Amino acid sequence: MPRSNDIEFAIAEILDSQRQLHLVRKLEANMGTLRGRDANVLVRTYEAGFHHIESAASVIVDDTVDGGIGQPGSIEAGEHVVLSKDVFNQHVAGHTVLIGGKIYDSTICSVSDMTIMGNVTNSQLALGELNIHRAEIAQIERQIQDLAEQNQRLSRQLAHESSQLNKMSSSAGFNLSLQVGRLIQHEAKKLTLNLSHFYEQVNKETDDEIRVALTEFFNRGVMGVLSRTNRAQFAGSPAKEQLFTKVLASLRQFVLSTFQRDMLVRRLTNETEVFKEQVASYADPERRLCLKGELSRDSEVCFCFPLVILHDDGRATLTAHAIRLALRQDAQGMALVQTHPDGSEETIRVRDRLDAVEFYLGTKNQQPTVRVVPMR
């Protein structure tokens, strides 16, 4: 089967790029893993069987791609995937995907655009799927999880320090409340510290600058105020004065531990926001599926919407909602049913088959929806 002009143009554009080319004249059956690293990969002949092809650049297979029986083969590219002929039993993922033939028993994923020249049978087409970025996403999730675990450990440490400090000071009748900015609240069985007002007033940028300012504020301000407030409790008693000095030392450590926790929370918040922005930057809001062949009733089209979930323990993980489209036969005939993440459905009546159409994102009632129109 001759290649289409779209396939010819896409292959030529990739081969004309400045990237190194990893040429494989023949990929023998069940060869295993082929890694192109940062080079474009071009496979001339693809023998049926399990193969895993990956590249941070683009992958071209100028042959039928047949994963054989059993475990599907896989092709992953950080940029473009171009498969010039039919695809059987494959998992394909790329920033864009162009397939020149039919698709059977396969999952095809793209971050951005996808074009399928032939029929789609018993397969799933997913646009906006971030599988090619899973390694960097997993690394960011681990970094945020590490910060969240540090925060949990520090919070437990602070609870212990607060309890010990409260017992030590209360037993001697000391009161550590500091009403300026409600910095220290010392109640009957609880001692809490809130440095937010201090952070607002100090106008410092780096952790080190804030730490120096906080230490100076504690030494020059907090210690003096609390000493005057509690002087009646330890005046004339060297033992009580010594205990008060010990309480202030413990309070200083409590203040510094709280500062450390607050800076960790700030970093955790910043890292989470950066994670959200990075995920948002991956998704192409104008992604489009061009299907020149026919979509079978046992196939599905998905438009995925990556979503960063914040957990109560501080972790942030990536999940995805999706709008799913599939053909359904009912008493009135054939319909394309669009199922939204909330379970609601939209139904579009079609003739006896769905082919030569484009799918793209739109909005309806300020919510994302998928438009389906005849190909131009």
C-alpha contacts under 8 A as a table, 3 or more apart, distances in Angstrom:
res1	aa1	res2	aa2	distance
1	M	85	K	7.99
3	R	7	I	6.14
3	R	8	E	6.50
3	R	84	S	6.61
3	R	85	K	7.90
3	R	100	G	7.17
4	S	7	I	5.25
4	S	8	E	6.27
4	S	100	G	7.12
5	N	8	E	4.95
5	N	9	F	5.98
6	D	9	F	5.19
6	D	10	A	6.11
7	I	10	A	5.15
7	I	11	I	6.12
7	I	82	V	7.31
7	I	84	S	6.32
7	I	98	L	7.48
7	I	99	I	7.93
7	I	100	G	6.55
8	E	11	I	5.36
8	E	12	A	6.10
9	F	12	A	5.13
9	F	13	E	6.07
10	A	13	E	5.18
10	A	14	I	6.36
10	A	82	V	7.30
11	I	14	I	5.26
11	I	15	L	6.15
11	I	60	I	7.16
11	I	82	V	7.10
12	A	15	L	5.12
12	A	16	D	5.94
13	E	16	D	5.18
13	E	17	S	6.52
14	I	17	S	5.38
14	I	40	N	7.72
14	I	58	S	7.36
15	L	21	L	7.58
15	L	40	N	7.93
19	R	38	D	7.84
19	R	39	A	5.97
19	R	40	N	6.52
20	Q	38	D	7.70
20	Q	39	A	4.85
20	Q	40	N	6.22
21	L	39	A	5.39
21	L	40	N	4.85
21	L	41	V	5.98
21	L	42	L	7.22
22	H	36	G	6.39
22	H	39	A	6.06
22	H	40	N	5.91
22	H	41	V	4.77
22	H	42	L	6.24
23	L	41	V	6.04
23	L	42	L	4.94
23	L	43	V	6.23
23	L	44	R	7.87
24	V	27	L	6.58
24	V	41	V	7.53
24	V	42	L	6.04
24	V	43	V	4.75
24	V	44	R	6.31
24	V	45	T	7.82
25	R	43	V	5.90
25	R	44	R	4.89
25	R	45	T	5.97
26	K	43	V	6.67
26	K	44	R	6.03
26	K	45	T	4.53
26	K	46	Y	6.11
26	K	47	E	7.49
27	L	31	M	6.76
27	L	43	V	6.94
27	L	44	R	7.92
27	L	45	T	5.98
27	L	46	Y	4.95
27	L	47	E	5.92
28	E	31	M	5.58
28	E	46	Y	6.72
28	E	47	E	5.22
28	E	48	A	7.88
29	A	46	Y	7.72
29	A	47	E	4.92
29	A	48	A	5.54
29	A	49	G	4.97
29	A	50	F	7.06
29	A	51	H	7.83
30	N	48	A	7.55
30	N	49	G	4.82
30	N	50	F	4.75
30	N	51	H	5.83
31	M	49	G	7.98
31	M	50	F	7.21
31	M	51	H	6.08
32	G	50	F	6.47
32	G	51	H	4.75
32	G	52	H	5.95
33	T	51	H	5.86
33	T	52	H	4.57
33	T	53	I	5.92
33	T	54	E	7.96
34	L	51	H	7.52
34	L	52	H	6.05
34	L	53	I	4.75
34	L	54	E	6.42
35	R	53	I	5.96
35	R	54	E	5.06
35	R	55	S	5.92
36	G	39	A	5.25
36	G	40	N	6.54
36	G	41	V	5.87
36	G	53	I	7.71
36	G	54	E	6.12
36	G	55	S	4.64
36	G	56	A	7.36
36	G	57	A	7.91
37	R	54	E	7.32
37	R	55	S	4.91
37	R	56	A	5.64
37	R	57	A	7.50
38	D	55	S	6.12
38	D	56	A	5.02
38	D	57	A	5.49
39	A	55	S	6.71
39	A	56	A	7.21
39	A	57	A	5.81
39	A	58	S	7.50
40	N	55	S	6.86
40	N	57	A	5.27
40	N	58	S	4.80
40	N	59	V	5.89
40	N	60	I	7.88
41	V	55	S	7.06
41	V	57	A	7.88
41	V	58	S	6.26
41	V	59	V	4.71
41	V	60	I	6.03
42	L	59	V	6.10
42	L	60	I	4.74
42	L	61	V	5.89
42	L	62	D	7.50
43	V	46	Y	6.80
43	V	60	I	6.19
43	V	61	V	4.69
43	V	62	D	6.17
43	V	63	D	7.72
44	R	61	V	6.18
44	R	62	D	5.13
44	R	63	D	6.34
45	T	61	V	7.57
45	T	62	D	6.87
45	T	63	D	5.70
46	Y	61	V	7.42
46	Y	63	D	6.03
46	Y	64	T	6.68
46	Y	65	V	6.23
46	Y	66	D	7.68
47	E	65	V	7.84
47	E	66	D	7.38
48	A	65	V	7.06
48	A	66	D	4.81
48	A	67	G	5.66
48	A	68	G	5.36
49	G	66	D	6.46
49	G	67	G	4.68
49	G	68	G	4.53
49	G	69	I	7.32
49	G	73	G	7.34
50	F	67	G	5.10
50	F	68	G	6.59
50	F	71	Q	6.94
50	F	72	P	6.49
50	F	73	G	4.80
50	F	74	S	8.00
51	H	67	G	7.07
51	H	73	G	5.00
51	H	74	S	6.40
52	H	73	G	5.78
52	H	74	S	4.77
52	H	75	I	5.88
53	I	59	V	7.90
53	I	74	S	6.26
53	I	75	I	4.72
53	I	76	E	6.29
54	E	59	V	7.46
54	E	75	I	5.76
54	E	76	E	4.66
54	E	77	A	5.69
55	S	58	S	6.26
55	S	59	V	6.76
55	S	76	E	6.47
55	S	77	A	4.91
55	S	78	G	6.42
56	A	77	A	5.53
56	A	78	G	4.41
56	A	79	E	6.81
57	A	77	A	5.83
57	A	78	G	5.21
57	A	79	E	5.09
57	A	80	H	7.10
58	S	77	A	5.30
58	S	78	G	6.56
58	S	79	E	5.06
58	S	80	H	4.60
58	S	81	V	5.79
58	S	82	V	7.99
59	V	75	I	7.69
59	V	76	E	7.61
59	V	77	A	6.03
59	V	80	H	6.38
59	V	81	V	4.93
59	V	82	V	6.33
60	I	81	V	5.97
60	I	82	V	4.75
60	I	83	L	5.81
60	I	84	S	7.80
61	V	64	T	7.70
61	V	65	V	7.41
61	V	82	V	6.48
61	V	83	L	4.93
61	V	84	S	6.41
62	D	83	L	6.14
62	D	84	S	5.10
62	D	85	K	6.99
63	D	83	L	7.13
63	D	84	S	6.09
63	D	85	K	5.60
63	D	86	D	7.76
64	T	83	L	7.69
64	T	84	S	7.29
64	T	85	K	4.86
64	T	86	D	4.93
64	T	87	V	6.08
65	V	83	L	7.56
65	V	85	K	7.26
65	V	86	D	6.24
65	V	87	V	4.77
65	V	88	F	6.12
65	V	90	Q	7.73
66	D	73	G	7.68
66	D	86	D	7.98
66	D	87	V	5.92
66	D	88	F	4.60
66	D	89	N	6.25
66	D	90	Q	7.21
67	G	70	G	7.96
67	G	71	Q	7.53
67	G	72	P	5.33
67	G	73	G	4.74
67	G	88	F	5.97
67	G	89	N	4.97
67	G	90	Q	5.84
68	G	72	P	7.41
68	G	88	F	7.46
68	G	89	N	6.74
69	I	72	P	7.59
69	I	89	N	7.71
71	Q	89	N	7.94
72	P	89	N	4.97
72	P	90	Q	4.88
72	P	91	H	6.48
72	P	106	S	7.83
73	G	89	N	6.56
73	G	90	Q	4.74
73	G	91	H	6.18
74	S	90	Q	5.46
74	S	91	H	4.58
74	S	92	V	5.65
75	I	81	V	7.96
75	I	90	Q	7.58
75	I	91	H	6.36
75	I	92	V	4.78
75	I	93	A	6.27
76	E	81	V	7.59
76	E	92	V	5.94
76	E	93	A	4.76
76	E	94	G	5.72
76	E	132	I	6.69
77	A	80	H	6.05
77	A	81	V	6.22
77	A	93	A	6.38
77	A	94	G	4.70
77	A	95	H	7.05
77	A	132	I	6.91
78	G	94	G	5.69
78	G	95	H	5.93
78	G	132	I	6.10
78	G	133	H	7.90
79	E	94	G	5.82
79	E	95	H	4.87
79	E	96	T	6.59
80	H	94	G	5.53
80	H	95	H	5.64
80	H	96	T	4.94
80	H	97	V	5.96
80	H	98	L	7.92
81	V	92	V	7.97
81	V	93	A	7.46
81	V	94	G	5.67
81	V	95	H	7.69
81	V	96	T	6.30
81	V	97	V	4.79
81	V	98	L	6.20
82	V	97	V	6.09
82	V	98	L	4.85
82	V	99	I	5.94
82	V	100	G	7.94
83	L	86	D	7.64
83	L	87	V	7.81
83	L	98	L	6.33
83	L	99	I	4.79
83	L	100	G	6.14
84	S	98	L	7.90
84	S	99	I	5.80
84	S	100	G	4.49
84	S	101	G	6.68
85	K	99	I	6.67
85	K	100	G	4.89
85	K	101	G	4.40
85	K	102	K	7.21
86	D	99	I	7.47
86	D	100	G	6.81
86	D	101	G	4.20
86	D	102	K	4.63
86	D	103	I	5.94
86	D	118	G	7.89
87	V	90	Q	6.80
87	V	99	I	7.96
87	V	101	G	7.06
87	V	102	K	6.16
87	V	103	I	4.79
87	V	104	Y	6.26
87	V	106	S	7.49
88	F	103	I	6.05
88	F	104	Y	4.87
88	F	105	D	6.01
88	F	106	S	6.30
89	N	104	Y	6.40
89	N	105	D	4.92
89	N	106	S	4.86
90	Q	105	D	7.22
90	Q	106	S	4.76
90	Q	107	T	6.38
90	Q	108	I	7.83
91	H	106	S	5.82
91	H	107	T	4.84
91	H	108	I	5.94
91	H	109	C	7.84
92	V	106	S	7.86
92	V	107	T	6.27
92	V	108	I	4.75
92	V	109	C	5.95
93	A	97	V	7.37
93	A	108	I	6.06
93	A	109	C	4.56
93	A	110	S	5.62
93	A	131	N	6.87
93	A	132	I	6.43
94	G	97	V	5.89
94	G	109	C	6.55
94	G	110	S	5.06
94	G	111	V	6.65
94	G	132	I	6.42
95	H	110	S	5.16
95	H	111	V	4.67
95	H	112	S	5.61
95	H	113	D	7.55
95	H	132	I	7.58
96	T	110	S	5.31
96	T	111	V	6.42
96	T	112	S	5.36
96	T	113	D	5.06
96	T	114	M	5.71
97	V	108	I	7.93
97	V	109	C	7.59
97	V	110	S	6.10
97	V	113	D	6.66
97	V	114	M	4.77
97	V	115	T	6.34
98	L	114	M	5.87
98	L	115	T	4.81
98	L	116	I	6.10
99	I	102	K	7.75
99	I	115	T	6.28
99	I	116	I	4.97
99	I	117	M	6.15
99	I	118	G	7.87
100	G	116	I	6.35
100	G	117	M	4.95
100	G	118	G	6.68
101	G	116	I	7.08
101	G	117	M	5.42
101	G	118	G	4.54
101	G	119	N	7.44
102	K	116	I	7.61
102	K	117	M	6.94
102	K	118	G	4.10
102	K	119	N	4.78
102	K	120	V	6.01
102	K	121	T	7.98
102	K	293	G	7.71
103	I	106	S	6.63
103	I	118	G	6.99
103	I	119	N	6.24
103	I	120	V	4.83
103	I	121	T	6.05
103	I	123	S	7.15
104	Y	120	V	6.28
104	Y	121	T	4.89
104	Y	122	N	5.93
104	Y	123	S	6.14
105	D	121	T	6.55
105	D	122	N	5.00
105	D	123	S	4.99
106	S	122	N	7.20
106	S	123	S	4.79
106	S	124	Q	6.54
107	T	123	S	5.66
107	T	124	Q	4.81
107	T	125	L	6.04
107	T	126	A	7.64
108	I	123	S	7.82
108	I	124	Q	6.26
108	I	125	L	4.90
108	I	126	A	6.18
109	C	125	L	6.02
109	C	126	A	4.70
109	C	127	L	5.84
109	C	128	G	7.67
109	C	129	E	5.97
109	C	131	N	7.74
110	S	113	D	6.50
110	S	114	M	6.41
110	S	126	A	6.39
110	S	127	L	4.92
110	S	128	G	5.99
110	S	129	E	5.87
110	S	130	L	7.55
111	V	127	L	5.72
111	V	128	G	4.27
111	V	129	E	5.32
111	V	130	L	5.92
111	V	282	Y	7.26
111	V	283	A	6.22
111	V	284	D	6.71
111	V	287	R	7.61
112	S	127	L	6.37
112	S	128	G	6.08
112	S	283	A	7.14
112	S	284	D	5.41
112	S	286	E	7.55
112	S	287	R	4.65
112	S	288	R	7.02
113	D	127	L	7.19
113	D	287	R	4.87
113	D	288	R	4.87
113	D	289	L	5.95
114	M	127	L	7.37
114	M	287	R	7.87
114	M	288	R	6.36
114	M	289	L	4.84
114	M	290	C	6.35
115	T	289	L	5.76
115	T	290	C	4.66
115	T	291	L	6.01
115	T	292	K	7.86
116	I	119	N	7.74
116	I	289	L	7.86
116	I	290	C	6.26
116	I	291	L	4.98
116	I	292	K	6.15
116	I	293	G	7.00
117	M	291	L	6.28
117	M	292	K	4.84
117	M	293	G	5.62
118	G	291	L	7.54
118	G	292	K	6.14
118	G	293	G	4.17
118	G	294	E	6.95
119	N	292	K	7.62
119	N	293	G	4.21
119	N	294	E	4.46
119	N	295	L	6.04
119	N	296	S	7.59
120	V	123	S	6.40
120	V	293	G	7.02
120	V	294	E	6.10
120	V	295	L	5.02
120	V	296	S	6.03
120	V	299	S	6.91
121	T	295	L	6.72
121	T	296	S	5.25
121	T	297	R	7.89
121	T	298	D	6.58
121	T	299	S	5.90
122	N	296	S	6.99
122	N	297	R	7.85
122	N	298	D	4.83
122	N	299	S	4.71
123	S	298	D	7.18
123	S	299	S	4.74
123	S	300	E	6.52
124	Q	299	S	5.63
124	Q	300	E	4.81
124	Q	301	V	5.87
124	Q	302	C	7.45
125	L	300	E	6.28
125	L	301	V	4.78
125	L	302	C	6.08
126	A	129	E	6.09
126	A	301	V	5.95
126	A	302	C	4.56
126	A	303	F	5.87
126	A	304	C	6.79
127	L	287	R	7.00
127	L	288	R	7.74
127	L	289	L	7.69
127	L	302	C	6.18
127	L	303	F	4.94
127	L	304	C	5.99
128	G	283	A	5.74
128	G	284	D	6.83
128	G	287	R	7.29
128	G	303	F	6.04
128	G	304	C	4.88
128	G	305	F	6.44
128	G	306	P	7.61
129	E	303	F	7.89
129	E	304	C	5.77
129	E	305	F	7.76
129	E	306	P	7.61
130	L	133	H	5.46
130	L	134	R	6.62
130	L	282	Y	7.52
130	L	283	A	7.82
130	L	306	P	7.75
131	N	134	R	5.14
132	I	135	A	7.72
133	H	136	E	5.74
133	H	137	I	6.13
134	R	137	I	4.97
134	R	138	A	5.85
135	A	138	A	5.16
135	A	139	Q	6.26
136	E	139	Q	5.01
136	E	140	I	6.32
137	I	140	I	5.20
137	I	141	E	6.18
137	I	318	L	7.82
138	A	141	E	5.00
138	A	142	R	6.17
139	Q	142	R	5.13
139	Q	143	Q	6.28
140	I	143	Q	5.03
140	I	144	I	6.22
140	I	275	F	7.13
141	E	144	I	5.19
141	E	145	Q	6.03
141	E	315	R	7.59
141	E	316	A	6.31
141	E	317	T	5.99
141	E	318	L	7.99
142	R	145	Q	4.91
142	R	146	D	6.09
143	Q	146	D	5.14
143	Q	147	L	6.42
144	I	147	L	5.08
144	I	148	A	6.11
144	I	268	L	6.54
144	I	271	E	6.87
144	I	272	T	7.12
144	I	314	G	7.94
144	I	315	R	6.08
144	I	316	A	6.60
145	Q	148	A	4.92
145	Q	149	E	6.11
145	Q	314	G	7.41
145	Q	315	R	5.11
145	Q	316	A	7.21
146	D	149	E	5.15
146	D	150	Q	6.22
147	L	150	Q	5.06
147	L	151	N	6.15
147	L	264	L	7.10
147	L	268	L	6.17
148	A	151	N	4.99
148	A	152	Q	6.27
148	A	268	L	7.05
148	A	313	D	6.62
148	A	314	G	5.00
148	A	315	R	5.79
149	E	152	Q	5.04
149	E	153	R	6.28
150	Q	153	R	5.14
150	Q	154	L	6.16
150	Q	264	L	7.98
151	N	154	L	5.10
151	N	155	S	6.01
151	N	261	R	6.32
151	N	264	L	6.59
151	N	265	V	6.93
152	Q	155	S	5.06
152	Q	156	R	6.26
152	Q	313	D	7.55
153	R	156	R	5.22
153	R	157	Q	6.23
154	L	157	Q	4.91
154	L	158	L	6.06
154	L	257	S	7.56
154	L	261	R	6.13
155	S	158	L	5.03
155	S	159	A	6.21
155	S	261	R	7.17
156	R	159	A	5.12
156	R	160	H	6.37
157	Q	160	H	5.17
157	Q	161	E	6.18
158	L	161	E	4.98
158	L	162	S	5.91
158	L	254	F	7.00
158	L	257	S	6.89
158	L	258	T	6.95
159	A	162	S	5.12
159	A	163	S	6.21
160	H	163	S	5.16
160	H	164	Q	6.25
161	E	164	Q	5.19
161	E	165	L	5.97
161	E	254	F	6.48
162	S	165	L	5.16
162	S	166	N	6.01
162	S	190	K	7.44
162	S	191	L	5.84
162	S	192	T	7.19
162	S	254	F	7.28
163	S	166	N	5.18
163	S	167	K	6.29
163	S	190	K	7.18
163	S	191	L	7.42
164	Q	167	K	5.22
164	Q	168	M	6.14
165	L	168	M	5.14
165	L	169	S	6.09
165	L	191	L	7.81
165	L	247	V	6.92
165	L	250	S	6.75
165	L	251	L	7.09
166	N	169	S	5.38
166	N	170	S	5.78
166	N	186	H	7.83
166	N	189	K	6.93
166	N	190	K	6.53
166	N	191	L	6.04
167	K	170	S	5.30
167	K	171	S	5.97
168	M	171	S	5.62
168	M	172	A	6.97
168	M	247	V	6.99
169	S	172	A	5.50
169	S	173	G	6.28
169	S	174	F	5.00
169	S	175	N	6.93
169	S	176	L	7.78
169	S	244	F	7.67
169	S	247	V	6.46
170	S	173	G	4.87
170	S	174	F	5.66
170	S	175	N	7.10
171	S	174	F	7.67
172	A	233	Q	7.71
172	A	240	K	7.39
173	G	233	Q	6.75
174	F	230	N	6.02
174	F	233	Q	6.75
174	F	244	F	7.77
175	N	186	H	6.57
175	N	226	L	7.92
175	N	229	T	7.78
175	N	230	N	6.78
176	L	184	I	6.82
176	L	185	Q	7.39
176	L	186	H	5.74
176	L	226	L	6.43
177	S	183	L	7.79
177	S	184	I	4.92
177	S	185	Q	4.87
177	S	186	H	4.82
177	S	187	E	7.97
177	S	226	L	7.98
178	L	181	G	7.91
178	L	182	R	6.23
178	L	183	L	5.69
178	L	184	I	4.83
178	L	185	Q	6.63
178	L	222	V	7.72
178	L	225	V	7.92
178	L	226	L	7.56
179	Q	182	R	4.44
179	Q	183	L	6.24
179	Q	184	I	6.78
179	Q	185	Q	7.50
180	V	183	L	6.10
181	G	197	H	5.64
181	G	198	F	7.34
182	R	185	Q	6.59
182	R	194	N	6.98
183	L	193	L	5.74
183	L	194	N	5.03
183	L	195	L	5.92
183	L	197	H	7.47
183	L	198	F	7.87
184	I	191	L	7.20
184	I	192	T	5.88
184	I	193	L	4.73
184	I	194	N	6.48
185	Q	190	K	7.93
185	Q	191	L	5.72
185	Q	192	T	5.22
185	Q	193	L	6.44
186	H	189	K	7.92
186	H	190	K	6.04
186	H	191	L	4.49
186	H	192	T	6.56
187	E	190	K	5.20
187	E	191	L	6.21
193	L	255	V	7.43
193	L	258	T	7.48
194	N	197	H	7.48
195	L	198	F	5.19
195	L	199	Y	6.28
195	L	259	F	7.56
196	S	199	Y	5.11
196	S	200	E	6.31
197	H	200	E	5.14
197	H	201	Q	6.30
198	F	201	Q	5.18
198	F	202	V	5.96
199	Y	202	V	5.39
199	Y	203	N	6.81
199	Y	204	K	7.77
199	Y	210	I	7.64
200	E	203	N	6.24
202	V	210	I	7.41
202	V	213	A	7.30
204	K	209	E	6.00
204	K	210	I	5.71
205	E	209	E	6.78
205	E	210	I	7.14
206	T	209	E	5.28
206	T	210	I	6.35
207	D	210	I	5.18
207	D	211	R	6.06
207	D	263	M	7.01
208	D	211	R	5.03
208	D	212	V	6.21
209	E	212	V	5.29
209	E	213	A	6.26
210	I	213	A	5.10
210	I	214	L	5.98
211	R	214	L	5.05
211	R	215	T	6.10
211	R	256	L	7.85
211	R	259	F	7.55
212	V	215	T	5.22
212	V	216	E	6.22
213	A	216	E	5.16
213	A	217	F	6.06
214	L	217	F	5.00
214	L	218	F	6.11
215	T	218	F	5.14
215	T	219	N	6.14
216	E	219	N	5.19
216	E	220	R	5.94
216	E	221	G	7.89
217	F	220	R	5.38
217	F	221	G	5.27
217	F	222	V	6.69
218	F	221	G	5.39
218	F	222	V	4.67
218	F	223	M	6.09
218	F	252	R	7.30
219	N	222	V	6.38
219	N	223	M	5.66
219	N	224	G	7.68
220	R	223	M	6.48
220	R	224	G	6.47
221	G	224	G	5.41
221	G	225	V	6.24
222	V	225	V	5.28
222	V	226	L	6.10
223	M	226	L	5.36
223	M	227	S	5.94
223	M	248	L	7.10
224	G	227	S	5.14
224	G	228	R	6.30
225	V	228	R	5.34
225	V	229	T	6.16
226	L	229	T	4.91
226	L	230	N	6.03
227	S	230	N	5.37
227	S	231	R	5.70
228	R	231	R	5.19
229	T	232	A	7.68
230	N	233	Q	5.39
230	N	234	F	7.04
231	R	234	F	5.59
231	R	235	A	5.65
232	A	235	A	5.41
233	Q	240	K	7.58
234	F	237	S	5.38
234	F	238	P	7.33
234	F	239	A	7.98
234	F	240	K	4.93
234	F	241	E	5.03
234	F	244	F	7.42
235	A	238	P	7.80
235	A	240	K	7.95
235	A	241	E	7.14
237	S	240	K	5.29
237	S	241	E	6.14
238	P	241	E	4.95
238	P	242	Q	6.03
239	A	242	Q	5.12
239	A	243	L	6.25
240	K	243	L	4.89
240	K	244	F	6.06
241	E	244	F	4.98
241	E	245	T	6.25
242	Q	245	T	5.10
242	Q	246	K	6.37
243	L	246	K	4.98
243	L	247	V	6.18
244	F	247	V	4.89
244	F	248	L	6.24
245	T	248	L	5.17
245	T	249	A	6.34
246	K	249	A	5.07
246	K	250	S	6.28
247	V	250	S	5.08
247	V	251	L	6.05
248	L	251	L	4.85
248	L	252	R	6.07
249	A	252	R	5.09
249	A	253	Q	6.45
250	S	253	Q	5.12
250	S	254	F	6.16
251	L	254	F	4.84
251	L	255	V	6.09
252	R	255	V	5.09
252	R	256	L	6.29
253	Q	256	L	5.10
253	Q	257	S	6.05
254	F	257	S	5.10
254	F	258	T	6.08
255	V	258	T	5.10
255	V	259	F	6.18
256	L	259	F	4.94
256	L	260	Q	6.15
257	S	260	Q	4.99
257	S	261	R	6.23
258	T	261	R	5.03
258	T	262	D	6.08
259	F	262	D	5.02
259	F	263	M	6.15
260	Q	263	M	5.28
260	Q	264	L	6.20
261	R	264	L	5.00
261	R	265	V	6.17
262	D	265	V	5.03
262	D	266	R	6.16
263	M	266	R	4.94
263	M	267	R	6.14
264	L	267	R	5.04
264	L	268	L	6.02
265	V	268	L	4.89
265	V	269	T	6.05
266	R	269	T	5.10
266	R	270	N	6.17
267	R	270	N	5.02
267	R	271	E	6.00
268	L	271	E	5.16
268	L	272	T	6.12
268	L	314	G	7.75
269	T	272	T	5.16
269	T	273	E	6.27
270	N	273	E	5.13
270	N	274	V	6.20
271	E	274	V	5.07
271	E	275	F	6.10
272	T	275	F	4.93
272	T	276	K	6.27
272	T	316	A	6.70
273	E	276	K	5.06
273	E	277	E	6.23
274	V	277	E	5.04
274	V	278	Q	6.03
275	F	278	Q	5.10
275	F	279	V	6.17
275	F	308	V	7.84
276	K	279	V	5.25
276	K	280	A	6.11
276	K	307	L	7.95
276	K	308	V	6.16
277	E	280	A	5.02
277	E	281	S	6.11
278	Q	281	S	5.04
278	Q	282	Y	6.54
279	V	282	Y	5.30
279	V	283	A	6.90
279	V	306	P	7.05
279	V	307	L	7.93
279	V	308	V	7.90
280	A	283	A	5.59
280	A	306	P	7.63
281	S	284	D	7.63
283	A	305	F	7.80
283	A	306	P	7.67
284	D	287	R	5.37
285	P	361	L	7.23
286	E	360	Y	7.05
286	E	361	L	6.68
287	R	360	Y	6.41
287	R	361	L	7.24
288	R	358	E	6.97
288	R	359	F	5.68
288	R	360	Y	4.68
288	R	361	L	7.42
289	L	358	E	5.53
289	L	359	F	4.97
289	L	360	Y	6.53
290	C	356	A	7.59
290	C	357	V	6.23
290	C	358	E	4.57
290	C	359	F	6.58
290	C	375	M	7.44
291	L	294	E	7.27
291	L	295	L	7.95
291	L	355	D	6.58
291	L	356	A	5.53
291	L	357	V	5.46
291	L	358	E	6.10
292	K	355	D	6.02
292	K	356	A	4.13
292	K	357	V	6.49
292	K	375	M	7.74
293	G	355	D	5.22
293	G	356	A	5.88
294	E	353	R	6.95
294	E	354	L	5.57
294	E	355	D	4.16
294	E	356	A	7.07
295	L	299	S	6.63
295	L	353	R	7.60
295	L	354	L	5.78
295	L	355	D	6.25
296	S	299	S	5.49
296	S	327	L	7.35
296	S	354	L	7.91
297	R	300	E	7.90
297	R	326	A	6.64
297	R	327	L	4.96
297	R	328	R	6.59
298	D	326	A	7.78
298	D	327	L	7.78
299	S	326	A	6.50
299	S	327	L	7.85
300	E	324	R	6.81
300	E	325	L	5.73
300	E	326	A	4.91
300	E	327	L	7.90
301	V	324	R	5.77
301	V	325	L	5.06
301	V	326	A	6.53
302	C	322	A	6.11
302	C	323	I	5.60
302	C	324	R	4.51
302	C	325	L	6.29
303	F	322	A	5.42
303	F	323	I	5.20
303	F	324	R	6.59
303	F	370	V	7.84
304	C	320	A	6.24
304	C	321	H	5.81
304	C	322	A	4.25
304	C	323	I	6.53
305	F	320	A	5.31
305	F	321	H	5.14
305	F	322	A	5.78
306	P	318	L	6.80
306	P	319	T	5.91
306	P	320	A	4.23
306	P	321	H	6.48
307	L	318	L	5.73
307	L	319	T	5.28
307	L	320	A	5.24
307	L	321	H	7.13
308	V	316	A	6.36
308	V	317	T	5.61
308	V	318	L	4.56
308	V	319	T	6.25
309	I	316	A	5.48
309	I	317	T	5.32
309	I	318	L	6.11
309	I	319	T	6.93
310	L	314	G	6.56
310	L	315	R	6.01
310	L	316	A	4.63
310	L	317	T	6.81
311	H	314	G	5.40
311	H	315	R	5.26
311	H	316	A	6.16
312	D	315	R	7.35
321	H	341	P	5.82
322	A	340	H	6.83
322	A	341	P	5.81
323	I	338	Q	6.72
323	I	339	T	5.67
323	I	340	H	4.75
323	I	341	P	6.10
323	I	369	T	7.42
323	I	370	V	7.60
324	R	338	Q	5.62
324	R	339	T	5.13
324	R	340	H	6.67
325	L	336	L	6.55
325	L	337	V	5.52
325	L	338	Q	4.48
325	L	339	T	6.35
326	A	336	L	5.61
326	A	337	V	5.54
326	A	338	Q	6.87
327	L	334	M	6.91
327	L	335	A	5.63
327	L	336	L	4.47
327	L	337	V	6.09
328	R	334	M	5.90
328	R	335	A	5.30
328	R	336	L	6.23
328	R	337	V	6.70
329	Q	332	Q	7.83
329	Q	333	G	5.64
329	Q	334	M	4.65
329	Q	335	A	6.31
330	D	333	G	5.30
330	D	334	M	6.45
330	D	335	A	7.66
333	G	349	R	7.77
333	G	351	R	7.92
333	G	352	D	7.68
334	M	349	R	6.22
334	M	350	V	5.71
334	M	351	R	6.42
334	M	352	D	6.13
334	M	353	R	7.73
335	A	347	T	6.23
335	A	348	I	5.47
335	A	349	R	4.40
335	A	350	V	5.41
336	L	347	T	5.76
336	L	348	I	5.05
336	L	349	R	6.28
336	L	350	V	6.76
337	V	345	E	6.57
337	V	346	E	5.76
337	V	347	T	4.60
337	V	348	I	6.40
338	Q	345	E	5.43
338	Q	346	E	4.99
338	Q	347	T	6.24
338	Q	370	V	7.81
339	T	343	G	6.02
339	T	344	S	5.84
339	T	345	E	4.53
339	T	346	E	6.62
340	H	343	G	5.31
340	H	344	S	5.40
340	H	345	E	6.19
340	H	369	T	7.95
341	P	344	S	7.43
350	V	353	R	6.89
350	V	354	L	6.79
351	R	354	L	7.12
354	L	357	V	7.39
356	A	374	P	6.07
356	A	375	M	5.50
357	V	372	V	6.56
357	V	373	V	5.50
357	V	374	P	4.33
357	V	375	M	4.74
358	E	371	R	7.96
358	E	372	V	5.61
358	E	373	V	5.37
358	E	374	P	6.15
358	E	375	M	5.63
359	F	370	V	6.42
359	F	371	R	5.62
359	F	372	V	4.67
359	F	373	V	6.77
360	Y	370	V	5.53
360	Y	371	R	5.34
360	Y	372	V	6.75
361	L	368	P	6.73
361	L	369	T	5.84
361	L	370	V	4.62
361	L	371	R	6.00
362	G	368	P	5.75
362	G	369	T	5.20
362	G	370	V	5.73
362	G	371	R	6.17
363	T	366	Q	5.66
363	T	367	Q	5.23
363	T	368	P	4.41
363	T	369	T	5.19
363	T	370	V	7.76
364	K	367	Q	5.25
364	K	368	P	6.30
364	K	369	T	6.19
